[in-house]
Amino acid sequence: MSKRKVLSYAIKLIALFSWVGCTSAPVKVPPPDHSVPFPLHMALEGDALLVVGANTDDHFSDGKLVVIDTTAVDRVIKSGVPKNPIAWNSVVTSNVLIPSASSMIALDSNTVTFASDSSSRLYRFSIRSGVLSCENAQKSIVDCKDTQSLSLKQSEPGYLQLIATNNNEKNLLISYRTSSQIELISLGTKMKHVRSFNFVDTLKSKNIKISADEIIVTKKIQVEKNNEKSLVYFLLERQFKEDKSQPQGIYLLSINLSDLLNNEKISPSRVNFWDFKDKFFIDSAHDMHIDEAEQSVYILAEKPESIFKFSLKSKTLLDTTSVCESATSMSVSKEQNRIFIPCYKDSRIASFTKSPLSLDVVSEIHGQGPAKAVLDEKKKLIYVSFFDDGTLGIFDFNLKYLGKVFSTTSPDGIGL
């Protein structure tokens, strides 16, 4: 199987990665120091940037989770010292092992939550002042006594979204890549399952024909304000169970958070519905962004490869523009009203204005396989995970390259 085919499949999932077609037994040794094999998912809170190295080809015994001090990065960028790469010890505050093929990170109030595909478990542990609990570069975080663990009801966890009640009770919604199910999990002193639900009957009530060999996969969940009066948005994709290469349509649902938390079953009458397949022929999507201030939704479509802007009120198309081939995700700057998209195949990052939707700036090539971008609005820096290289690129908001963290991975084991 070619490298392009495998990584294209992986980025379509934008969640957990699996390497297929490998016949040799994996080498069960930890990832090398000062490297992050297959960096993908990131989360930023305050001055702490968390980066997951997924170890997707199972070459090593574990994946890796590192914490980067973004204030230290900003200081190095402005200092004139060598930045290609920035010295590991000058910016990395934590460096721990985690299970391979780990998911996106949910980060809240000094607590980290992530799911593992290899173990089908959810993990939760603390982070304070940029340092993870049980800090030990040679020990897996899951073996620490302070780490909570919960077995998941399904395999292949996908999107994670934290939600909160008016009493500040924390909950988690988690979707799955190969199932219609969504789980609601309580994040109290001890994690526990609350219930599972799906939107299959809801879509059927909207005259969407769903066959027995199809599933409704949740690609993204977004909550704007995160209180019980908030709306929760679900980006759904209709897929065949056995052949996910032929997606059948994209739909958007919203429901009041209070209805979601307080009702065992979700009544279709309580759900707002947008059909992007019937009228606009969108078969598949990578990402979405809800802008409740302007009452619009931006869809980063895979088929066709475009950004679409729709009105949430009138459910009409407001604007659209084509994007690069193999766009992977979408990061939106509220301050600058711009959208940043990693272009995996082109190894560039593209910037688009929001109104009108138009290509603004395209970066030069400074790494291979950009997958995700995180915006630091305060410091005006963009962090990009280069999946192929195993590096973390740093750009300003004009997409000028400023440097990188982590050494470029080599083709003989650390990367591809």
MARTOR-662723 format. One record per residue (C-alpha): y, z, x; residue in three letters. Coordinates in steps of 0.5 Angstrom, whole numbers, padded with zeros to 4 digits, always signed. Last residue first. Example, Ala and Ser with C-alpha at 12.3 -4.5 7.8 and 13.67 -1.06 7.14 Angstrom:
<sites>
-0002+0014+0027Ser-0009+0016+0025Ala
</sites>
This chain:
<sites>
+0014+0014+0016Leu+0017+0021+0017Gly+0015+0027+0022Ile+0009+0023+0023Gly+0009+0018+0028Asp+0015+0014+0025Pro+0020+0019+0028Ser+0025+0023+0024Thr+0032+0023+0025Thr+0034+0029+0027Ser+0037+0034+0022Phe+0045+0034+0019Val+0049+0028+0019Lys+0056+0026+0021Gly+0063+0024+0018Leu+0061+0017+0015Tyr+0067+0014+0011Lys+0065+0014+0004Leu+0072+0015+0001Asn+0070+0021-0002Phe+0068+0024+0005Asp+0061+0023+0008Phe+0055+0027+0011Ile+0048+0024+0012Gly+0042+0029+0011Leu+0037+0026+0015Thr+0029+0025+0014Gly+0030+0018+0016Asp+0026+0015+0010Asp+0029+0020+0005Phe+0036+0020+0007Phe+0039+0026+0003Ser+0046+0025+0002Val+0052+0030+0002Tyr+0059+0028+0000Ile+0065+0032+0002Leu+0072+0033-0001Lys+0071+0041+0001Lys+0072+0043-0006Lys+0069+0038-0010Glu+0063+0038-0006Asp+0059+0033-0009Leu+0051+0032-0008Val+0048+0025-0007Ala+0040+0024-0008Lys+0036+0018-0005Ala+0039+0014+0001Pro+0033+0010+0004Gly+0035+0009+0011Gln+0041+0012+0015Gly+0048+0010+0017His+0049+0004+0013Ile+0056+0002+0011Glu+0059+0005+0005Ser+0061+0001-0001Val+0068+0003-0005Val+0070+0001-0012Asp+0065-0002-0016Leu+0068-0002-0023Ser+0067+0002-0030Leu+0074+0002-0033Pro+0075+0008-0033Ser+0070+0011-0029Lys+0071+0008-0022Thr+0065+0006-0018Phe+0063+0009-0011Ser+0057+0006-0008Ala+0052+0009-0002Ile+0048+0005+0002Arg+0041+0004+0005Ser+0041-0003+0001Asp+0034-0001-0002Lys+0036+0006-0004Tyr+0043+0005-0007Cys+0045+0012-0007Pro+0051+0012-0013Ile+0057+0016-0013Phe+0061+0016-0020Ile+0069+0017-0020Arg+0074+0020-0024Asn+0077+0024-0018Gln+0077+0031-0020Glu+0071+0030-0025Lys+0067+0027-0019Ser+0060+0024-0022Val+0053+0024-0018Ser+0048+0019-0021Met+0041+0017-0018Ser+0037+0012-0015Thr+0040+0005-0015Ala+0034+0001-0013Ser+0038-0006-0013Glu+0046-0004-0013Cys+0049-0004-0020Val+0052-0008-0026Ser+0057-0006-0030Thr+0058-0003-0037Thr+0064-0001-0042Asp+0065+0002-0049Leu+0058+0001-0052Leu+0058+0004-0059Thr+0055+0011-0061Lys+0061+0012-0065Ser+0062+0019-0063Lys+0058+0020-0057Leu+0062+0013-0054Ser+0057+0010-0049Phe+0058+0008-0042Lys+0053+0004-0039Phe+0051+0003-0031Ile+0047-0003-0029Ser+0040-0005-0027Glu+0037-0007-0033Pro+0032-0004-0033Lys+0034+0002-0029Glu+0039+0004-0033Ala+0044+0009-0030Leu+0047+0012-0037Ile+0054+0015-0038Tyr+0055+0019-0044Val+0062+0019-0048Ser+0066+0024-0051Gln+0072+0024-0047Glu+0072+0032-0046Ala+0064+0032-0047Glu+0063+0028-0041Asp+0055+0027-0041Ile+0052+0024-0035His+0045+0020-0035Met+0040+0018-0030Asp+0034+0014-0028His+0034+0010-0034Ala+0029+0005-0037Ser+0028+0000-0043Asp+0035-0001-0045Ile+0036-0007-0050Phe+0043-0005-0052Phe+0041-0005-0060Lys+0034-0003-0061Asp+0033+0001-0054Lys+0039+0005-0053Phe+0038+0009-0059Asp+0042+0015-0060Trp+0040+0021-0064Phe+0043+0028-0066Asn+0038+0033-0068Val+0038+0038-0074Arg+0035+0034-0079Ser+0029+0033-0074Pro+0028+0040-0075Ser+0026+0043-0068Ile+0020+0048-0069Lys+0019+0055-0067Glu+0027+0056-0068Asn+0032+0061-0064Asn+0032+0058-0057Leu+0033+0051-0059Leu+0037+0052-0065Asp+0042+0056-0061Ser+0042+0051-0056Leu+0045+0046-0061Asn+0041+0039-0061Ile+0042+0033-0057Ser+0038+0027-0057Leu+0038+0020-0052Leu+0033+0015-0053Tyr+0031+0010-0047Ile+0026+0004-0049Gly+0019+0002-0047Gln+0017+0003-0040Pro+0013-0002-0036Gln+0011+0001-0030Ser+0009+0007-0033Lys+0002+0004-0034Asp-0004+0009-0036Glu+0000+0014-0041Lys+0005+0008-0044Phe+0012+0010-0043Gln+0018+0012-0048Arg+0024+0015-0044Glu+0028+0021-0046Leu+0035+0023-0044Leu+0035+0030-0047Phe+0042+0033-0049Tyr+0043+0041-0050Val+0049+0042-0054Leu+0053+0049-0053Ser+0054+0054-0058Lys+0049+0059-0055Glu+0052+0058-0048Asn+0051+0053-0042Asn+0058+0049-0042Lys+0055+0042-0041Glu+0048+0043-0042Val+0044+0037-0039Gln+0037+0035-0039Ile+0034+0029-0035Lys+0028+0024-0035Lys+0024+0027-0041Thr+0018+0023-0042Val+0016+0021-0049Ile+0008+0019-0049Ile+0005+0012-0051Glu-0003+0011-0052Asp-0003+0013-0059Ala+0003+0009-0061Ser+0010+0011-0062Ile+0014+0007-0067Lys+0021+0009-0067Ile+0023+0010-0075Asn+0028+0016-0073Lys+0023+0020-0076Ser+0018+0018-0071Lys+0023+0020-0066Leu+0023+0027-0068Thr+0016+0027-0069Asp+0015+0025-0061Val+0021+0030-0059Phe+0017+0035-0056Asn+0015+0043-0056Phe+0013+0048-0051Ser+0014+0056-0052Arg+0016+0062-0049Val+0012+0062-0043His+0014+0068-0038Lys+0018+0070-0032Met+0019+0077-0030Lys+0025+0081-0030Thr+0028+0076-0034Gly+0027+0068-0033Leu+0024+0066-0040Ser+0021+0059-0040Ile+0022+0054-0045Leu+0017+0048-0044Glu+0018+0041-0045Ile+0012+0036-0047Gln+0011+0029-0048Ser+0007+0029-0041Ser+0006+0025-0035Thr+0013+0027-0031Arg+0014+0033-0034Tyr+0020+0037-0037Ser+0022+0044-0035Ile+0027+0048-0039Leu+0029+0055-0036Leu+0032+0061-0039Asn+0037+0066-0037Lys+0039+0072-0042Glu+0047+0072-0041Asn+0047+0076-0048Asn+0051+0069-0050Asn+0045+0066-0048Thr+0043+0062-0042Ala+0040+0055-0040Ile+0037+0053-0033Leu+0035+0046-0033Gln+0029+0043-0029Leu+0026+0036-0029Tyr+0019+0034-0027Gly+0013+0038-0027Pro+0007+0034-0025Glu+0001+0038-0028Ser+0002+0042-0035Gln+0002+0049-0038Lys+0005+0052-0031Leu+0003+0058-0027Ser+0008+0063-0026Leu+0010+0066-0019Ser+0016+0071-0017Gln+0017+0072-0010Thr+0019+0079-0007Asp+0012+0080-0004Lys+0013+0074+0000Cys+0007+0069+0000Asp+0011+0063-0004Val+0016+0063+0001Ile+0011+0060+0006Ser+0012+0063+0013Lys+0013+0060+0020Gln+0021+0060+0019Ala+0021+0067+0016Asn+0027+0069+0012Glu+0023+0073+0006Cys+0029+0073+0001Ser+0033+0067+0003Leu+0040+0067+0007Val+0046+0064+0004Gly+0050+0070+0003Ser+0044+0072-0002Arg+0039+0068-0004Ile+0033+0071-0009Ser+0026+0068-0011Phe+0023+0064-0017Arg+0017+0060-0016Tyr+0014+0055-0022Leu+0007+0053-0021Arg+0003+0047-0021Ser+0000+0048-0014Ser+0001+0041-0011Ser+0006+0039-0016Asp+0011+0045-0014Ser+0016+0048-0019Ala+0023+0051-0017Phe+0028+0057-0018Thr+0033+0060-0013Val+0037+0066-0015Thr+0044+0068-0013Asn+0047+0068-0019Ser+0044+0061-0021Asp+0040+0055-0017Leu+0035+0050-0021Ala+0032+0046-0015Ile+0028+0039-0016Met+0021+0039-0015Ser+0016+0041-0009Ser+0011+0036-0007Ala+0009+0040-0001Ser+0009+0048-0002Pro+0015+0052+0001Ile+0016+0053+0008Leu+0023+0057+0010Val+0029+0055+0014Asn+0035+0059+0012Ser+0043+0059+0015Thr+0043+0052+0018Val+0050+0050+0020Val+0051+0052+0028Ser+0043+0053+0029Asn+0042+0046+0027Trp+0047+0042+0032Ala+0050+0037+0028Ile+0047+0030+0029Pro+0050+0026+0030Asn+0056+0031+0029Lys+0058+0032+0037Pro+0064+0037+0037Val+0071+0034+0034Gly+0073+0040+0031Ser+0074+0038+0023Lys+0067+0036+0022Ile+0064+0042+0025Val+0069+0047+0021Arg+0067+0043+0015Asp+0059+0044+0016Val+0060+0051+0018Ala+0064+0052+0011Thr+0058+0048+0008Thr+0053+0053+0010Asp+0046+0050+0010Ile+0040+0053+0007Val+0033+0050+0008Val+0027+0049+0004Leu+0021+0046+0007Lys+0014+0042+0005Gly+0008+0045+0007Asp+0001+0044+0011Ser+0004+0037+0014Phe+0002+0030+0013His+0002+0031+0006Asp+0005+0024+0005Asp+0010+0027+0000Thr+0012+0033+0005Asn+0018+0035+0000Ala+0024+0037+0004Gly+0028+0041+0000Val+0035+0042+0001Val+0040+0048-0001Leu+0047+0048+0000Leu+0051+0054+0000Ala+0058+0055+0000Asp+0059+0056-0007Gly+0053+0053-0010Glu+0050+0047-0008Leu+0043+0044-0010Ala+0039+0039-0007Met+0033+0035-0008His+0030+0029-0003Leu+0029+0031+0004Pro+0022+0027+0006Phe+0021+0031+0012Pro+0026+0036+0014Val+0027+0037+0022Ser+0029+0043+0026His+0022+0046+0028Asp+0017+0041+0026Pro+0013+0041+0020Pro+0007+0046+0019Pro+0000+0044+0021Val-0005+0041+0017Lys-0006+0034+0019Val-0008+0030+0013Pro-0015+0027+0013Ala-0014+0019+0013Ser-0015+0015+0007Thr-0008+0015+0005Cys-0007+0010-0002Gly-0003+0014-0006Val+0003+0019-0003Trp+0006+0023-0009Ser+0013+0025-0010Phe+0016+0030-0015Leu+0023+0029-0019Ala+0026+0023-0018Ile+0020+0019-0021Leu+0023+0012-0020Lys+0025+0015-0013Ile+0017+0016-0012Ala+0015+0009-0014Tyr+0020+0005-0010Ser+0018+0010-0004Leu+0010+0007-0005Val+0012+0000-0006Lys+0017+0000+0000Arg+0012+0003+0005Lys+0007-0002+0003Ser+0000+0000+0000Met
</sites>
